[in-house]
Amino acid sequence: QVQLVESGGGSVQAGGSLRLSCAASGVIFSISAMGWYRQAPGAQRELVAAVASGGATNYADSVKGRFTISRDNFKNTVYLQMNSLKPEDTAVYYCRVVEARRGVLWGQGTQVTVSS
């Protein structure tokens, strides 16, 4: 069994920063892609940022220059540093991991609320 535990969400004023973490634990063989998605009320879940096992990154246009994704392969953890937050960044943020034997795994979600 593999579990994804997210942390770091919360409430912040516009212009502020938050750092999300997602740690995978359990019997892990190998993890390829790691990423963050978000879902605002009434909207579809969308990709925020992703990082491949080799370190290549991909960002949604709306967060480029403000968010930074990184990973610690030794700790099986992915991070999302969010700076210059805007009210439109308000959403539930989900960690997504692709594990070699179990396929796509999702975290439980963590709420990020940005007030103007």
One Martini backbone bead per residue (centre of mass of N, CA, C, O) as a GRO file, in nm:
protein
  116
    1GLN     BB    1   0.097   0.036   0.022
    2VAL     BB    2   0.024   0.376  -0.077
    3GLN     BB    3   0.088   0.699   0.058
    4LEU     BB    4  -0.043   1.036   0.055
    5VAL     BB    5   0.094   1.328   0.221
    6GLU     BB    6  -0.035   1.635   0.287
    7SER     BB    7   0.097   1.979   0.313
    8GLY     BB    8   0.057   2.353   0.361
    9GLY     BB    9  -0.199   2.462   0.375
   10GLY     BB   10  -0.418   2.763   0.352
   11SER     BB   11  -0.423   3.102   0.456
   12VAL     BB   12  -0.390   3.399   0.242
   13GLN     BB   13  -0.275   3.674   0.114
   14ALA     BB   14  -0.222   3.860  -0.128
   15GLY     BB   15   0.125   3.792  -0.208
   16GLY     BB   16   0.176   3.543  -0.081
   17SER     BB   17   0.291   3.232   0.079
   18LEU     BB   18   0.335   2.878  -0.005
   19ARG     BB   19   0.404   2.529   0.105
   20LEU     BB   20   0.393   2.225  -0.047
   21SER     BB   21   0.350   1.877   0.055
   22CYS     BB   22   0.442   1.532  -0.065
   23ALA     BB   23   0.432   1.211   0.083
   24ALA     BB   24   0.556   0.894   0.020
   25SER     BB   25   0.434   0.579   0.148
   26GLY     BB   26   0.568   0.258   0.165
   27VAL     BB   27   0.561   0.044  -0.104
   28ILE     BB   28   0.830   0.142  -0.313
   29PHE     BB   29   0.977   0.127  -0.626
   30SER     BB   30   0.883   0.367  -0.829
   31ILE     BB   31   0.901   0.713  -0.939
   32SER     BB   32   0.807   0.932  -1.164
   33ALA     BB   33   0.576   1.123  -1.170
   34MET     BB   34   0.517   1.454  -1.031
   35GLY     BB   35   0.231   1.645  -0.891
   36TRP     BB   36   0.002   1.927  -0.937
   37TYR     BB   37  -0.333   1.993  -0.858
   38ARG     BB   38  -0.651   2.170  -0.920
   39GLN     BB   39  -0.975   2.266  -0.752
   40ALA     BB   40  -1.236   2.455  -0.811
   41PRO     BB   41  -1.534   2.564  -0.775
   42GLY     BB   42  -1.694   2.436  -1.062
   43ALA     BB   43  -1.431   2.298  -1.157
   44GLN     BB   44  -1.177   2.158  -1.304
   45ARG     BB   45  -0.919   1.970  -1.298
   46GLU     BB   46  -0.577   2.098  -1.285
   47LEU     BB   47  -0.276   2.168  -1.390
   48VAL     BB   48   0.014   2.308  -1.240
   49ALA     BB   49   0.253   2.085  -1.182
   50ALA     BB   50   0.552   1.907  -1.304
   51VAL     BB   51   0.782   1.621  -1.238
   52ALA     BB   52   1.030   1.439  -1.338
   53SER     BB   53   1.271   1.215  -1.265
   54GLY     BB   54   1.492   1.411  -1.420
   55GLY     BB   55   1.351   1.725  -1.369
   56ALA     BB   56   1.143   1.796  -1.550
   57THR     BB   57   0.923   2.070  -1.621
   58ASN     BB   58   0.570   2.178  -1.568
   59TYR     BB   59   0.346   2.456  -1.645
   60ALA     BB   60   0.113   2.659  -1.594
   61ASP     BB   61   0.063   2.967  -1.715
   62SER     BB   62  -0.066   3.093  -1.444
   63VAL     BB   63   0.225   3.009  -1.269
   64LYS     BB   64   0.442   3.128  -1.409
   65GLY     BB   65   0.694   3.269  -1.194
   66ARG     BB   66   0.554   3.169  -0.901
   67PHE     BB   67   0.599   2.865  -0.928
   68THR     BB   68   0.768   2.574  -0.762
   69ILE     BB   69   0.891   2.263  -0.847
   70SER     BB   70   0.988   1.976  -0.642
   71ARG     BB   71   1.221   1.700  -0.557
   72ASP     BB   72   1.272   1.406  -0.335
   73ASN     BB   73   1.376   1.093  -0.396
   74PHE     BB   74   1.458   0.991  -0.113
   75LYS     BB   75   1.164   1.095   0.015
   76ASN     BB   76   0.922   1.094  -0.177
   77THR     BB   77   0.900   1.416  -0.250
   78VAL     BB   78   0.681   1.694  -0.312
   79TYR     BB   79   0.691   2.038  -0.415
   80LEU     BB   80   0.520   2.371  -0.364
   81GLN     BB   81   0.607   2.688  -0.449
   82MET     BB   82   0.410   2.978  -0.352
   83ASN     BB   83   0.396   3.287  -0.508
   84SER     BB   84   0.213   3.549  -0.555
   85LEU     BB   85  -0.068   3.523  -0.464
   86LYS     BB   86  -0.403   3.464  -0.577
   87PRO     BB   87  -0.737   3.434  -0.566
   88GLU     BB   88  -0.732   3.228  -0.822
   89ASP     BB   89  -0.570   3.003  -0.642
   90THR     BB   90  -0.816   2.903  -0.524
   91ALA     BB   91  -0.805   2.566  -0.387
   92VAL     BB   92  -0.771   2.231  -0.432
   93TYR     BB   93  -0.480   2.045  -0.368
   94TYR     BB   94  -0.320   1.785  -0.564
   95CYS     BB   95  -0.150   1.501  -0.551
   96ARG     BB   96   0.060   1.334  -0.806
   97VAL     BB   97   0.147   0.987  -0.869
   98VAL     BB   98   0.379   0.763  -1.039
   99GLU     BB   99   0.378   0.423  -0.994
  100ALA     BB  100   0.503   0.139  -1.118
  101ARG     BB  101   0.263  -0.066  -0.994
  102ARG     BB  102   0.002   0.148  -0.930
  103GLY     BB  103   0.028   0.409  -1.065
  104VAL     BB  104  -0.208   0.633  -1.007
  105LEU     BB  105  -0.185   0.878  -0.745
  106TRP     BB  106  -0.371   1.035  -0.477
  107GLY     BB  107  -0.438   1.275  -0.281
  108GLN     BB  108  -0.661   1.437  -0.050
  109GLY     BB  109  -0.605   1.726  -0.016
  110THR     BB  110  -0.553   2.092  -0.010
  111GLN     BB  111  -0.628   2.397   0.114
  112VAL     BB  112  -0.639   2.708  -0.076
  113THR     BB  113  -0.653   3.052   0.047
  114VAL     BB  114  -0.709   3.368  -0.122
  115SER     BB  115  -0.706   3.697  -0.023
  116SER     BB  116  -0.778   4.047  -0.104
   0.00000   0.00000   0.00000
